[in-house]
């Protein structure tokens, strides 16, 4: 997404190179010998899907720039126009699950003796990165244009200054692959208006920029063409504390160059259903929520988006559906750190039972979209099986036990 003329006078950060999966640039600011750090996800052919190396590189540069007084703020964006980040690298996770299943000579629905080491490492480091971004002592501006899904939404939701554009398509579609809405979803889905987070987690429905503002996921909506002006303002501003960045974004949001037919004609998909989705709080369990959603959809048969959302729930993993309800119930009063500690248990557990592996196979490997879920009916999923997903680690052995000390660790 960086234009060539932006890079005149800029320099690659030490230990970065132009073709790396994550590139790091230091753009000189007009104020003294200070810089704007630019981190760019650089796998456009894979829609900037986040792999373990990228997680580690992002963490490394953010750790370095945290200590570097010459770096005033950080801009995080994706290469290409299609996506900021379409999610985590679940294809590599599928490979790890398949290899361990073959080593243990297990059938598809048999349970692994333990989670694959790669899976535990990936989720542990990804969640640490998300939390690090959320607590970062310098402004992080995240340019969430194009597809922002799954692991990409984890990065986006963690940033203090999250920006959407007319092209933003945001979703947590994990129900389609037998995972669950992680990367802090237990926290930020619970902060949305009543029932909205539950709806998004259960259906995988895609939302737009106006929805993101309505939900509080994004702080500002700008037209995609405004990115050069944003960079220019960040480079010229005498100060770049959080309040200065907010003022810059406020000005750009209402300035003439940010207005366009695409933005003016954009309307949120969620606001009309605020009261209807709030009714989900009064029902118990996936079956009742599905019935409530069917009744809402029957009153809006011409709403293609809502009909697709209903099908997303009905065709998705029954295990995931129950996990969504339970993770949000348990996460309602938890801190962000505690939500990540809960989610690492669920994530590694999902890698053991075959559901996640099968979901990725059907959607991304064989692409037949015919996932053979372990359970075919909502009521067939044992409550004890869902509860087991929250207890993989003893509390003292949780790899994210000290996640809230991430700033001092880095």
C-alpha positions in Angstrom: 0.0 0.0 0.0 3.0 2.3 0.4 3.4 4.4 -2.7 7.0 4.8 -4.0 7.0 8.5 -3.5 6.3 8.0 0.2 9.6 6.2 0.5 11.8 9.1 -0.8 13.9 10.0 2.2 12.7 7.0 4.2 14.9 4.2 5.2 14.4 0.5 5.9 14.8 -0.2 9.5 17.8 -2.2 10.5 17.2 -6.0 10.0 14.4 -5.4 7.5 14.4 -5.9 3.8 12.0 -4.9 1.1 10.7 -8.4 0.2 10.2 -9.6 3.8 6.8 -10.8 5.0 6.8 -7.8 7.2 8.7 -4.7 6.1 9.7 -1.9 8.5 10.5 1.6 7.5 11.4 4.7 9.4 10.0 7.9 7.9 11.7 11.1 9.0 9.5 13.6 10.7 9.9 17.3 10.6 10.2 17.5 14.3 13.9 17.0 15.2 15.5 13.6 14.6 12.3 11.7 15.1 10.6 9.1 12.9 7.3 7.5 12.1 7.7 3.7 12.2 5.8 2.0 9.5 5.1 -1.8 9.7 3.6 -3.3 6.6 2.3 -6.8 6.3 3.7 -7.9 3.0 2.1 -11.1 1.7 -0.6 -9.6 -0.6 -1.1 -12.9 -2.6 -2.1 -14.5 0.7 -4.2 -11.5 1.7 -1.5 -10.7 4.3 -2.4 -13.8 6.3 -0.5 -13.7 9.6 2.0 -16.5 10.1 4.3 -17.2 13.0 7.3 -15.5 11.4 5.2 -12.3 10.9 4.1 -12.4 14.5 7.7 -12.6 15.7 8.9 -9.8 13.3 6.1 -7.5 14.4 6.8 -8.2 18.0 10.5 -7.6 17.5 10.2 -4.2 15.8 7.5 -3.0 18.3 9.8 -4.0 21.2 12.7 -2.2 19.6 10.7 0.9 18.8 9.1 1.0 22.2 12.6 1.7 23.7 13.7 4.0 20.9 13.0 7.6 21.8 13.4 8.7 18.2 10.3 6.7 17.1 7.3 8.8 17.9 4.5 6.6 16.6 3.8 3.5 14.5 1.6 3.0 11.4 0.5 -0.6 10.8 -1.0 -1.5 7.4 -1.1 -4.2 4.8 0.4 -4.4 1.3 -2.1 -4.3 -1.5 -5.6 -3.0 -1.8 -7.5 -6.2 -1.1 -6.7 -6.8 2.6 -5.1 -5.4 5.7 -5.0 -9.0 7.0 -7.4 -11.8 6.2 -6.6 -13.9 9.3 -4.1 -16.3 10.8 -2.1 -18.9 8.8 -4.5 -21.7 9.4 -3.1 -23.8 6.5 0.1 -24.2 8.5 -1.9 -25.1 11.5 -3.8 -27.7 9.5 -0.5 -29.2 8.5 0.7 -29.4 12.1 -2.5 -31.1 13.2 -2.5 -33.6 10.3 1.1 -34.5 11.0 0.5 -35.2 14.6 -2.6 -37.1 13.9 -0.6 -39.3 11.5 2.1 -39.8 14.0 -0.4 -41.0 16.6 -2.3 -43.1 14.0 -5.6 -41.5 14.8 -8.9 -41.4 12.9 -10.2 -37.9 12.0 -12.5 -37.6 15.0 -10.1 -39.2 17.6 -8.6 -36.8 20.1 -4.9 -36.1 20.1 -3.0 -36.9 23.3 -1.7 -33.3 23.4 -1.9 -30.2 21.3 0.7 -29.8 18.5 3.6 -27.7 19.7 3.4 -25.4 16.7 -0.2 -24.6 17.5 0.6 -23.7 21.1 3.5 -21.6 20.0 1.5 -19.7 17.4 -1.5 -18.8 19.5 0.7 -18.0 22.5 2.9 -15.6 20.5 -0.1 -14.2 18.5 -2.0 -13.4 21.7 1.0 -11.8 23.3 1.4 -9.6 20.3 -2.2 -8.5 20.4 -2.0 -7.7 24.0 1.4 -5.8 23.5 -0.3 -3.7 20.9 -3.2 -2.9 23.2 -0.8 -1.7 25.9 1.8 0.0 23.7 3.0 3.2 25.2 3.2 5.0 21.8 0.4 5.7 19.4 -0.3 2.8 17.0 -2.4 3.8 13.9 -3.9 0.8 12.1 -5.1 1.3 8.6 -7.9 -1.3 8.3 -8.8 -1.1 4.6 -10.0 -4.1 2.7 -10.4 -7.5 4.4 -9.9 -7.4 8.2 -10.7 -10.8 9.6 -9.7 -13.2 12.3 -6.1 -12.6 13.3 -6.2 -9.4 11.4 -9.1 -8.1 13.5 -7.0 -9.0 16.6 -4.3 -6.6 15.5 -6.8 -4.0 14.4 -9.0 -4.1 17.6 -5.9 -3.8 19.8 -4.6 -0.6 18.1 -5.5 2.7 19.9 -6.2 4.4 16.6 -8.1 1.9 14.4 -9.2 3.3 11.0 -11.7 1.8 8.5 -12.4 2.9 5.0 -15.1 2.4 2.4 -13.5 -0.9 1.4 -13.3 -2.4 4.9 -14.9 -5.9 5.3 -14.7 -7.0 8.9 -15.6 -10.5 10.2 -14.8 -13.2 12.7 -15.6 -16.2 10.5 -14.1 -18.9 12.7 -17.4 -20.9 12.9 -16.8 -21.8 9.2 -13.6 -23.6 10.2 -14.3 -25.1 13.6 -12.2 -22.7 15.6 -13.7 -19.8 17.6 -13.6 -16.0 17.6 -10.3 -15.6 19.4 -7.5 -12.9 19.4 -9.4 -11.1 22.2 -12.9 -11.7 20.9 -13.9 -12.8 24.3 -13.2 -9.2 25.3 -14.2 -7.0 22.4 -17.3 -8.9 21.3 -18.6 -8.5 24.9 -18.0 -4.7 24.7 -20.5 -4.3 21.8 -24.2 -3.4 22.1 -26.1 -6.3 23.7 -26.4 -9.3 21.4 -24.2 -7.9 18.6 -21.0 -9.7 19.5 -22.9 -12.9 20.0 -24.5 -12.5 16.5 -21.1 -11.8 14.8 -19.4 -14.7 16.6 -22.1 -17.2 15.8 -22.7 -16.3 12.1 -19.3 -15.0 10.9 -21.2 -12.2 9.3 -19.2 -9.5 7.5 -19.7 -5.8 8.5 -18.5 -2.5 7.0 -16.9 0.7 8.1 -20.1 2.3 9.5 -20.8 -0.9 11.5 -17.3 -0.8 12.9 -17.9 2.7 14.2 -21.3 1.7 15.6 -19.7 -1.1 17.5 -16.7 0.8 18.7 -14.3 -1.4 16.9 -13.0 1.6 14.9 -12.4 5.1 16.0 -12.4 6.8 12.6 -13.6 6.2 9.0 -11.6 7.8 6.2 -11.7 7.3 2.4 -8.9 5.0 1.2 -7.5 7.8 -0.9 -6.7 9.8 2.3 -3.8 7.6 3.3 -1.1 9.9 1.8 -2.5 12.9 3.6 -2.6 10.9 6.9 1.1 10.1 6.6 1.9 13.7 5.7 0.1 15.0 8.8 1.8 12.4 11.0 5.2 13.5 9.7 4.5 17.2 10.1 2.8 17.2 13.5 5.0 18.9 16.1 3.9 16.3 18.7 2.6 12.7 18.2 1.0 11.8 21.6 -2.3 10.0 21.4 -4.3 13.2 21.6 -2.4 14.6 18.7 -3.1 11.6 16.5 -6.7 11.7 17.5 -6.9 15.4 16.4 -5.3 14.6 13.1 -7.8 11.8 12.4 -10.7 14.0 13.5 -9.6 16.7 11.0 -9.2 14.2 8.2 -12.5 12.6 8.9 -14.5 15.8 8.4 -12.2 17.4 5.7 -13.4 17.6 2.1 -10.8 15.2 0.8 -12.2 12.5 3.0 -15.7 12.8 1.5 -16.8 10.6 -1.4 -19.9 9.0 -2.9 -18.6 5.7 -1.6 -18.5 6.9 2.0 -21.6 9.1 1.8 -23.7 6.2 0.4 -22.4 3.6 2.9 -24.9 2.5 5.5 -24.4 0.2 8.5 -25.9 -3.3 8.3 -26.2 -3.7 12.1 -27.9 -0.6 13.5 -31.4 -1.6 12.2 -31.2 -4.8 14.2 -30.0 -3.3 17.5 -33.2 -4.1 19.4 -33.8 -7.4 17.7 -30.3 -8.8 18.4 -30.5 -7.5 22.0 -33.2 -10.2 22.5 -30.5 -12.8 22.3 -29.6 -11.9 25.9 -33.0 -13.3 27.0 -32.6 -16.8 25.5 -30.4 -19.7 26.5 -28.2 -21.8 24.3 -27.5 -22.1 20.6 -30.8 -23.7 19.7 -32.8 -20.8 21.1 -30.6 -18.2 19.5 -30.9 -19.9 16.1 -34.7 -19.9 16.5 -34.7 -16.2 17.5 -32.5 -15.4 14.5 -34.8 -17.4 12.2 -37.7 -15.4 13.4 -35.9 -12.1 12.7 -34.8 -13.3 9.3 -38.3 -14.3 8.4 -39.4 -10.7 8.9 -36.6 -9.5 6.5 -36.7 -12.0 3.7 -35.3 -9.5 1.2 -32.2 -8.8 3.4 -29.5 -10.9 1.6 -26.9 -10.1 4.3 -29.1 -11.3 7.1 -30.2 -14.5 5.3 -26.5 -15.3 4.6 -25.7 -14.7 8.3 -28.4 -17.2 9.3 -27.0 -19.8 6.9 -23.5 -19.1 8.4 -24.7 -20.3 11.7 -26.7 -23.2 10.4 -23.8 -24.5 8.2 -21.1 -23.8 10.7 -19.5 -26.0 13.3 -21.9 -26.9 16.2 -18.9 -27.2 18.5 -17.8 -23.6 17.6 -21.4 -22.3 18.1 -21.5 -23.7 21.7 -17.9 -22.4 22.3 -19.0 -18.9 21.3 -21.9 -18.8 23.7 -19.7 -20.2 26.5 -16.6 -18.0 25.9 -18.7 -14.8 25.9 -20.6 -15.9 29.0 -17.3 -16.6 30.8 -15.5 -13.6 29.4 -18.2 -11.0 30.3 -16.5 -9.6 33.3 -12.9 -10.6 32.5 -10.0 -8.2 31.9 -8.3 -8.4 28.4 -5.4 -10.3 29.9 -7.7 -12.8 31.5 -9.6 -13.2 28.2 -6.4 -14.1 26.4 -5.6 -16.6 29.2 -9.0 -18.2 28.6 -8.6 -18.2 24.9 -5.2 -20.0 24.8 -7.0 -22.9 26.6 -9.8 -23.0 24.0 -7.4 -22.6 21.0 -5.1 -25.5 21.9 -8.1 -27.6 22.7 -9.6 -26.9 19.3 -6.5 -28.4 17.7 -7.0 -31.7 19.4 -10.4 -32.9 18.5 -10.4 -32.9 14.6 -13.1 -30.2 14.2 -10.7 -27.4 13.4 -8.6 -29.6 11.1 -11.7 -30.7 9.2 -13.0 -27.1 8.9 -9.8 -25.9 7.4 -9.6 -28.9 5.0 -13.1 -28.2 3.7 -12.7 -24.5 3.2 -9.1 -24.0 2.3 -7.3 -27.3 1.4 -9.8 -29.4 -0.6 -12.2 -26.4 -0.9 -15.2 -28.7 -1.2 -17.0 -26.7 1.5 -18.5 -30.0 2.8 -17.1 -30.1 6.3 -18.0 -33.3 8.2 -18.5 -31.9 11.7 -18.2 -34.2 14.7 -21.8 -33.4 15.7 -24.6 -32.8 13.3 -27.2 -31.3 15.7 -26.9 -28.5 18.3 -28.3 -30.7 21.0 -25.8 -33.5 20.4 -22.8 -31.5 21.7 -22.2 -32.5 25.3 -21.8 -29.7 27.8 -18.9 -31.5 29.4 -17.1 -31.6 26.1 -17.4 -27.8 25.7 -16.3 -27.2 29.3 -13.2 -29.3 28.7 -12.0 -26.7 26.2 -11.5 -24.2 29.0 -9.2 -26.4 31.2 -6.3 -27.6 29.0 -3.8 -25.8 31.2 -3.6 -25.7 34.9 -3.7 -22.1 36.0 -0.1 -22.1 37.1 1.0 -23.6 33.7 -0.9 -21.3 31.4 1.7 -19.9 29.0 0.0 -16.5 29.2 -0.1 -16.4 33.0 2.1 -13.3 33.0 0.8 -11.7 29.8 0.1 -8.5 31.7 3.8 -8.0 32.2 4.4 -7.9 28.5 5.7 -4.3 28.5 8.4 -4.9 31.0 9.3 -8.2 29.2 9.8 -6.3 26.0 
